[in-house]
Amino acid sequence: MPERLPSNTCDTHLHIFGDARTYPAGNPHALYQPPQDCTFETVKALHDAMGVDRAVFVQPTIYGNDHSLLYDVLKAAPKTKYRGVAIIDDSVSDAELERLNSVGVRGARFNFGGRFKLAPSVAGFRRGLARVREIGWFIKIFGFEDDFLAVESELRNLECSAIIDHMGGPDYRRGASQPAIRLILDLLRNDNWWVGLSNGDLRSHVGYPWDDAVEFGRLLYQAAPERCLWGTDWPHVHRFIRPDKDGHSDYGAEHEFKRLALLERYVPDRRARDRILVDNPARFFGFN
Protein backbone atom coordinates (compact mmCIF):
# COMPACT_ATOMS: atom_id res chain seq x y z
CA MET A 1 0.00 0.00 0.00
CA PRO A 2 1.45 3.42 -0.97
CA GLU A 3 2.07 6.21 1.47
CA ARG A 4 -0.83 8.26 2.72
CA LEU A 5 -2.18 10.78 0.24
CA PRO A 6 -1.31 14.48 0.54
CA SER A 7 -3.49 16.74 2.68
CA ASN A 8 -6.61 18.02 0.89
CA THR A 9 -6.62 15.22 -1.68
CA CYS A 10 -9.92 15.30 -3.57
CA ASP A 11 -11.80 12.31 -4.97
CA THR A 12 -13.48 14.12 -7.85
CA HIS A 13 -15.82 11.36 -9.02
CA LEU A 14 -17.71 8.82 -6.95
CA HIS A 15 -21.28 7.70 -6.28
CA ILE A 16 -23.23 7.06 -3.11
CA PHE A 17 -26.51 5.25 -2.53
CA GLY A 18 -29.22 5.14 0.11
CA ASP A 19 -31.82 2.76 1.48
CA ALA A 20 -33.95 1.65 -1.47
CA ARG A 21 -37.14 2.20 0.53
CA THR A 22 -36.33 5.88 0.97
CA TYR A 23 -34.36 6.44 -2.23
CA PRO A 24 -35.68 4.02 -4.88
CA ALA A 25 -34.21 3.78 -8.37
CA GLY A 26 -36.13 6.42 -10.33
CA ASN A 27 -34.74 5.70 -13.77
CA PRO A 28 -37.03 3.23 -15.62
CA HIS A 29 -33.95 2.02 -17.51
CA ALA A 30 -31.87 1.44 -14.36
CA LEU A 31 -29.26 -1.25 -14.97
CA TYR A 32 -29.03 -2.24 -11.30
CA GLN A 33 -30.75 -1.61 -7.98
CA PRO A 34 -29.37 0.62 -5.18
CA PRO A 35 -26.66 -1.30 -3.30
CA GLN A 36 -27.24 -1.19 0.44
CA ASP A 37 -23.61 -0.97 1.58
CA CYS A 38 -22.48 2.07 -0.43
CA THR A 39 -23.63 4.92 1.78
CA PHE A 40 -22.05 8.23 2.77
CA GLU A 41 -20.84 6.60 5.98
CA THR A 42 -19.15 3.81 4.03
CA VAL A 43 -17.33 6.15 1.69
CA LYS A 44 -16.32 8.42 4.58
CA ALA A 45 -14.63 5.43 6.22
CA LEU A 46 -12.91 4.58 2.93
CA HIS A 47 -11.68 8.14 2.47
CA ASP A 48 -10.42 8.29 6.05
CA ALA A 49 -8.43 5.09 5.45
CA MET A 50 -6.94 6.51 2.25
CA GLY A 51 -6.35 10.07 3.43
CA VAL A 52 -8.91 11.67 1.12
CA ASP A 53 -10.26 14.95 2.54
CA ARG A 54 -12.58 16.24 -0.20
CA ALA A 55 -15.01 14.66 -2.64
CA VAL A 56 -17.42 15.29 -5.49
CA PHE A 57 -20.54 13.12 -5.51
CA VAL A 58 -21.93 12.37 -8.96
CA GLN A 59 -25.61 11.53 -9.32
CA PRO A 60 -25.93 7.77 -10.06
CA THR A 61 -27.75 6.98 -13.29
CA ILE A 62 -30.24 4.71 -11.51
CA TYR A 63 -31.77 7.72 -9.74
CA GLY A 64 -32.27 9.62 -12.98
CA ASN A 65 -33.40 13.18 -12.24
CA ASP A 66 -34.50 12.43 -8.67
CA HIS A 67 -31.78 14.17 -6.65
CA SER A 68 -33.31 13.52 -3.22
CA LEU A 69 -30.34 11.56 -1.90
CA LEU A 70 -27.72 13.89 -3.37
CA TYR A 71 -29.50 16.88 -1.87
CA ASP A 72 -29.89 15.28 1.56
CA VAL A 73 -26.26 14.18 1.73
CA LEU A 74 -24.83 17.52 0.62
CA LYS A 75 -27.15 19.47 2.91
CA ALA A 76 -25.77 17.57 5.91
CA ALA A 77 -22.12 17.49 4.78
CA PRO A 78 -19.46 20.19 5.37
CA LYS A 79 -19.61 22.70 2.52
CA THR A 80 -15.83 23.10 2.65
CA LYS A 81 -15.27 19.47 1.69
CA TYR A 82 -18.00 18.29 -0.66
CA ARG A 83 -19.53 19.18 -4.03
CA GLY A 84 -22.11 17.50 -6.24
CA VAL A 85 -22.93 16.86 -9.91
CA ALA A 86 -26.52 16.47 -11.08
CA ILE A 87 -28.27 14.89 -14.07
CA ILE A 88 -30.58 17.39 -15.72
CA ASP A 89 -33.01 17.63 -18.60
CA ASP A 90 -36.06 19.74 -19.39
CA SER A 91 -38.03 18.11 -16.58
CA VAL A 92 -35.74 19.57 -13.90
CA SER A 93 -37.17 22.95 -12.91
CA ASP A 94 -35.23 26.15 -12.37
CA ALA A 95 -36.29 26.02 -8.73
CA GLU A 96 -34.74 22.55 -8.42
CA LEU A 97 -31.49 23.79 -9.95
CA GLU A 98 -31.39 26.60 -7.39
CA ARG A 99 -32.15 24.17 -4.58
CA LEU A 100 -29.31 21.90 -5.65
CA ASN A 101 -26.98 24.84 -6.09
CA SER A 102 -27.69 25.93 -2.51
CA VAL A 103 -26.21 22.73 -1.08
CA GLY A 104 -23.10 22.56 -3.27
CA VAL A 105 -24.06 21.03 -6.61
CA ARG A 106 -21.85 22.77 -9.14
CA GLY A 107 -22.14 20.73 -12.31
CA ALA A 108 -24.37 18.70 -14.62
CA ARG A 109 -23.47 15.41 -16.23
CA PHE A 110 -24.54 14.48 -19.76
CA ASN A 111 -24.37 10.76 -20.41
CA PHE A 112 -23.88 9.74 -24.04
CA GLY A 113 -23.22 6.08 -23.20
CA GLY A 114 -25.84 4.23 -25.20
CA ARG A 115 -26.67 1.44 -22.78
CA PHE A 116 -27.65 3.89 -20.03
CA LYS A 117 -30.44 5.38 -22.21
CA LEU A 118 -29.86 8.89 -20.85
CA ALA A 119 -28.32 10.51 -23.92
CA PRO A 120 -29.99 13.85 -24.65
CA SER A 121 -30.96 14.97 -28.13
CA VAL A 122 -28.79 17.69 -29.64
CA ALA A 123 -31.54 20.22 -28.98
CA GLY A 124 -31.94 18.99 -25.41
CA PHE A 125 -28.19 19.14 -24.88
CA ARG A 126 -28.12 22.75 -26.08
CA ARG A 127 -30.98 23.69 -23.77
CA GLY A 128 -29.21 22.03 -20.86
CA LEU A 129 -25.97 23.86 -21.63
CA ALA A 130 -27.77 27.19 -21.70
CA ARG A 131 -29.23 26.54 -18.25
CA VAL A 132 -25.87 25.39 -16.90
CA ARG A 133 -24.17 28.56 -18.14
CA GLU A 134 -26.87 30.69 -16.56
CA ILE A 135 -26.36 29.20 -13.11
CA GLY A 136 -22.56 29.09 -13.44
CA TRP A 137 -22.12 25.32 -13.40
CA PHE A 138 -19.60 23.19 -15.26
CA ILE A 139 -20.53 20.04 -17.20
CA LYS A 140 -19.27 16.47 -17.27
CA ILE A 141 -19.35 14.46 -20.48
CA PHE A 142 -19.58 10.69 -20.19
CA GLY A 143 -19.35 8.15 -22.98
CA PHE A 144 -17.28 5.34 -24.46
CA GLU A 145 -15.09 5.52 -27.52
CA ASP A 146 -17.07 6.75 -30.52
CA ASP A 147 -19.97 8.04 -28.40
CA PHE A 148 -18.12 11.37 -28.46
CA LEU A 149 -17.98 11.50 -32.24
CA ALA A 150 -21.77 11.66 -32.55
CA VAL A 151 -21.76 15.07 -30.82
CA GLU A 152 -18.34 16.25 -31.99
CA SER A 153 -19.51 19.59 -33.37
CA GLU A 154 -21.39 20.37 -30.14
CA LEU A 155 -18.33 19.60 -28.03
CA ARG A 156 -16.02 21.67 -30.21
CA ASN A 157 -18.31 24.69 -29.86
CA LEU A 158 -18.71 24.39 -26.12
CA GLU A 159 -17.49 27.38 -24.11
CA CYS A 160 -18.30 26.56 -20.46
CA SER A 161 -15.94 24.54 -18.25
CA ALA A 162 -16.20 20.83 -19.02
CA ILE A 163 -14.74 17.55 -17.78
CA ILE A 164 -14.30 14.44 -19.92
CA ASP A 165 -15.13 11.54 -17.64
CA HIS A 166 -12.93 8.49 -17.23
CA MET A 167 -10.34 9.29 -19.92
CA GLY A 168 -13.08 9.20 -22.54
CA GLY A 169 -13.55 5.44 -22.15
CA PRO A 170 -11.28 4.44 -25.05
CA ASP A 171 -10.82 0.94 -26.40
CA TYR A 172 -7.12 0.43 -25.66
CA ARG A 173 -6.85 -2.17 -28.42
CA ARG A 174 -7.52 0.51 -31.05
CA GLY A 175 -4.47 2.51 -30.08
CA ALA A 176 -3.94 6.17 -29.32
CA SER A 177 -4.71 7.27 -32.89
CA GLN A 178 -8.38 6.24 -32.72
CA PRO A 179 -10.75 9.09 -33.67
CA ALA A 180 -12.21 9.58 -30.18
CA ILE A 181 -8.78 10.06 -28.62
CA ARG A 182 -7.78 12.48 -31.37
CA LEU A 183 -10.95 14.47 -30.66
CA ILE A 184 -10.30 14.53 -26.91
CA LEU A 185 -6.72 15.69 -27.41
CA ASP A 186 -8.01 18.47 -29.68
CA LEU A 187 -10.55 19.54 -27.05
CA LEU A 188 -7.84 19.61 -24.39
CA ARG A 189 -6.01 22.29 -26.35
CA ASN A 190 -8.71 24.64 -25.02
CA ASP A 191 -8.46 25.91 -21.46
CA ASN A 192 -12.10 25.15 -20.64
CA TRP A 193 -11.67 21.39 -21.13
CA TRP A 194 -10.49 19.10 -18.31
CA VAL A 195 -10.12 15.32 -18.11
CA GLY A 196 -10.58 12.73 -15.39
CA LEU A 197 -7.71 10.23 -15.13
CA SER A 198 -9.95 7.63 -13.58
CA ASN A 199 -11.34 4.18 -14.34
CA GLY A 200 -8.30 3.09 -16.31
CA ASP A 201 -8.75 -0.46 -15.04
CA LEU A 202 -12.33 -0.74 -16.29
CA ARG A 203 -11.36 -0.66 -19.96
CA SER A 204 -8.35 -2.96 -19.62
CA HIS A 205 -8.19 -6.13 -21.70
CA VAL A 206 -5.10 -7.55 -20.00
CA GLY A 207 -6.07 -7.53 -16.31
CA TYR A 208 -4.20 -6.31 -13.29
CA PRO A 209 -1.99 -4.22 -13.19
CA TRP A 210 -3.78 -2.90 -16.30
CA ASP A 211 -0.69 -2.15 -18.37
CA ASP A 212 -2.72 -1.25 -21.46
CA ALA A 213 -4.16 1.82 -19.69
CA VAL A 214 -0.79 3.48 -19.06
CA GLU A 215 -0.15 4.85 -22.56
CA PHE A 216 -3.51 6.60 -22.58
CA GLY A 217 -3.20 8.05 -19.10
CA ARG A 218 0.23 9.48 -19.92
CA LEU A 219 -0.96 10.91 -23.20
CA LEU A 220 -3.90 12.72 -21.61
CA TYR A 221 -1.79 14.04 -18.77
CA GLN A 222 0.80 15.42 -21.17
CA ALA A 223 -1.95 17.15 -23.14
CA ALA A 224 -3.27 19.12 -20.15
CA PRO A 225 -1.21 18.65 -16.96
CA GLU A 226 -2.89 21.59 -15.19
CA ARG A 227 -6.37 20.33 -16.13
CA CYS A 228 -6.25 16.70 -15.03
CA LEU A 229 -8.36 15.34 -12.16
CA TRP A 230 -8.45 12.05 -10.29
CA GLY A 231 -11.38 10.11 -8.88
CA THR A 232 -12.07 6.61 -7.62
CA ASP A 233 -15.41 6.12 -9.40
CA TRP A 234 -16.31 4.22 -6.23
CA PRO A 235 -18.12 1.88 -5.81
CA HIS A 236 -17.46 0.85 -9.45
CA VAL A 237 -21.05 0.28 -10.46
CA HIS A 238 -20.06 -1.92 -13.40
CA ARG A 239 -19.69 -4.71 -10.85
CA PHE A 240 -23.44 -4.41 -10.18
CA ILE A 241 -24.21 -4.37 -13.90
CA ARG A 242 -21.97 -7.35 -14.71
CA PRO A 243 -21.52 -9.21 -11.42
CA ASP A 244 -20.55 -12.45 -13.13
CA LYS A 245 -17.68 -10.84 -15.08
CA ASP A 246 -16.34 -8.30 -12.61
CA GLY A 247 -13.15 -9.34 -10.87
CA HIS A 248 -13.11 -6.40 -8.43
CA SER A 249 -15.32 -7.82 -5.70
CA ASP A 250 -13.57 -5.79 -2.99
CA TYR A 251 -13.79 -2.01 -3.16
CA GLY A 252 -12.07 -1.16 0.12
CA ALA A 253 -8.95 0.95 0.57
CA GLU A 254 -6.51 -1.78 -0.45
CA HIS A 255 -8.13 -2.18 -3.85
CA GLU A 256 -8.55 1.56 -4.33
CA PHE A 257 -4.82 1.99 -3.74
CA LYS A 258 -4.20 -0.60 -6.46
CA ARG A 259 -6.22 1.54 -8.85
CA LEU A 260 -4.49 4.68 -7.62
CA ALA A 261 -1.17 3.07 -8.58
CA LEU A 262 -2.22 3.62 -12.19
CA LEU A 263 -2.04 7.38 -11.60
CA GLU A 264 1.52 6.92 -10.33
CA ARG A 265 2.38 5.24 -13.62
CA TYR A 266 0.69 7.93 -15.70
CA VAL A 267 2.44 10.66 -13.72
CA PRO A 268 5.63 9.36 -12.04
CA ASP A 269 6.63 12.77 -10.65
CA ARG A 270 5.27 13.17 -7.10
CA ARG A 271 4.84 16.95 -7.24
CA ALA A 272 2.97 16.75 -10.52
CA ARG A 273 0.77 14.01 -9.11
CA ASP A 274 0.00 16.06 -6.00
CA ARG A 275 -1.23 18.86 -8.24
CA ILE A 276 -3.72 16.43 -9.77
CA LEU A 277 -4.84 15.23 -6.35
CA VAL A 278 -4.97 18.60 -4.58
CA ASP A 279 -4.30 21.78 -6.56
CA ASN A 280 -6.22 21.11 -9.77
CA PRO A 281 -9.48 20.07 -8.03
CA ALA A 282 -9.21 22.89 -5.50
CA ARG A 283 -9.05 25.35 -8.38
CA PHE A 284 -11.77 23.75 -10.48
CA PHE A 285 -14.34 23.00 -7.75
CA GLY A 286 -13.69 26.12 -5.70
CA PHE A 287 -12.25 24.55 -2.57
CA ASN A 288 -10.23 26.98 -0.46
N, C-alpha and C positions, 0 to 999 in steps of 0.2 A: 504494500500500500504506500503511495507517495506521501510526501510531507503534507502537512495541513495547508489548506489553501490560504492565500493572502487575505488580510482583513478587508471586508466590504466586497468580497466576491459575490457576484450576482448570477443566479441561475435564471436566464432570460426566457426560458420556454419550458413550462411544465403544466400538467393538468391535475386538478383535484376533483374528487367526487364526494357525494353525500349519500345519506340513507335514501334508498330508492323509494321509500314510502313518502318522504318529504320532498325529495328532488328526483322525480321520475324522469326517464328518458323522454324528451319532448319531440325529438326528431323522428318522424314516421319511418325514416330510412336508416335508423340507428343500426350500426353493425355489431353492437354488443350492448350489454346491460351495465348499469353503474356498478363497478366493483365496490365491495363494502369495506375494503381495507386500505383505501387510497384517499384518506381524508387529510385535512389541513394538519391535524395532529401528527399523522404519520409522516408527512413530508417535512414538518418542522423537526421531528426527531432525526430524519435522514440528513437534513441540512446541518443540524447541530453536530452530527457525527462527521460530516465532511468539512465543516468550517465555512459553510455558505451563509452569508448574512442577509442577502437581498434576493428577491424573486419576482418574476412576472408570471402570473397565472393566465393561461390561455383557455378560453371557453372550449370545453370538449364538444366535439361534433354531435354527440348523442343528445345533448341538451338543446341543440338548435338555437333558436333565438330566445329561449327562456333563460335569463341570466340570474335567476333567483339565488342560486348557490354562490355564483361569483360575487354578486352584490353583498350577500350576507357575510361572506368570508372577508372581503375587503373592508366592509364597514367596521368589523371587529378587529382588524389587523392594524399594526402600526403603519401610519401613512409614510413614515420615513424609510420603510423597508420593502413595501409591496406595491406593485402595479398590476393592472389587468388588461386583457385584450378581449374584445367582444366579437360576436358574429352578428352582422347586421344585414338587413334588407329593407324593402319598403314597408314591411309590417312593423318595424321597430320605430316607435314614435319619437318625435323630438324630445318630449318630456322624459322618455326612457333614456335617451342618450345623455341628457343632463343629469339624470339620477345616477347613471353609471359613472359619469365624469366626476360627480361629487365624492365618490368613494375611491377614486384612483384609477379607473379605466382610462387608458390613454391611447388605445389603438383599436383598429378593426381588422379582422382577418378575413380574407377572401380565399375560399378553397376551390381550386380548379381541378383537384383530384377527382377523376370521373366516378370512382366507386363510392364516394361519399355522397354524391347526388346533392351537393350544395353549390355547385358552380353557378354564378350569376350570369344572366345574359349580358351582352356588351352594354346595352342601355341601362340595365340594372346596376352594373359595375360603375358606370359613369355617374349615376345618381348617388350611389353610395360614396364615391370619391368626393363629390361635391359637398355632401353632408359632413364627411370626415374633415375636409379642409375648413369648413365653417366652424367646427368646434375645436380645431387645432390638434386633431389626432394624427398619428402615423397609421400606416397600413402594413399588414403582413400578407405576403403572397405565398400560398402553399400549392404545390403540385408535384408531379413526377415527370421527369424527362420532357417529352414533347408537349405536355400540358401547357407549358409556357408559350410555345410557338403559336397556339391558337389565339392568343391575345397579345401577340408581340407588339403590334402597333399601339395598343393601349398602354402597355408598359413603357414603351419608348417615349411616349408623350407625357408620362406621369411627372408631376412636379412636387408633390408632397413627399415627406420622408417615408421610406418604404424599406421593409426587411424581406429578403428572400429566405424562406424557411428551409432549414435542413439541407443546406448546400444545393438546393434546387432538385434534390432527389434524382441524381443522374444514374444511368445504368453504367457502371464502371467498365463493363465489357466493351462498350462502344468507344471508349477512349475519350481523351480530353478535347478532341476536335469535333465532337458531336454538336449538332446545331444548338441544342438547349444550353450547353456550356458556353458556346461562343456568344449567345445572346446574353447570358448572365454576366460574362466578362465585359461585354459592351456596356451593359447597364451600370456596372460598378465603376465605370469611368466617370460617372456623374456623382457628385457629392451627396445627393439625396438618397442614394441606394446603399443599403447595408446588407450583410449576409450572416446567417447563423451557421457556425461551424459545429453543427450538432447532427446526431443520428447517422454518423458515418458507418456505424456497424450494421444498421438496418438494411442497407443496400448491398452489403458485401456478398460476394459469391464464393469466398474462400474460407469463411469462418474465422474465428478468433486466431490471431490478434488483428484481423481485418486489414491485411496489408494492401488490398486493392483500393481502400479509401484514401490512402496517404497522398497519392499524387494529386487528387482532387482538392483535398484540404489545403495542401501547400499552394496550389495554383490560386485558389480563391483568396487565401491570406495575402499572397503577394500582390494580388490585384487591388486590395483595399485594406491594408493593415490597420488603419485607424477607424475602419468601419466594419470590423468583424466582431461578432458576439458569440457567446457560448451558452448552451443550455442542455439540461439533461434529457428533455422530452419525457421525463418521468410521468407516469409509470409504464411508458412504452406500450401504448394501447394496442399495438399490433399483436401482442401476445394474447389479448382477449379476442381479437378478430381471427387469428390463426393459432389457437392453442395447441394444435397437434403438430405444428411445424416450428414453433418458436422455441429456441434453445435457451432463452434468457428467463428461466423460471424465477430467479432471485433478482430482485431489484433493490436490494439494500446497498449500503455504502460501499462494500467491497466490490460489487459489480459495477457501481457507478464510477468508482475509481478506475476500473479497467477501461471503461468507455472514455473517461477523461484522459487516459494515457494516449488516446488518439490525438488529442489536442497537442500534447507534448511532442508528438511526431510531426504534426503539421507545422508547429512553431517551436523549434528546439530552444530558442533563446528565452530565458526565464523572464527577463524584463518585458519583452514583447508579449509574452503570454499573460503576464499580469495586467497589461493594458487591456487585453481582451476580456479578462475576468473582472476587472475593477473599473478602469478608467473609461473605456468605451461605453459600457452600459450606464455608468453614472452620468455621462454626458448625454447619451441618447434618451434615457428614461427620466432624467431630471432629478436624480438622487444627489443630495448634497455631498 
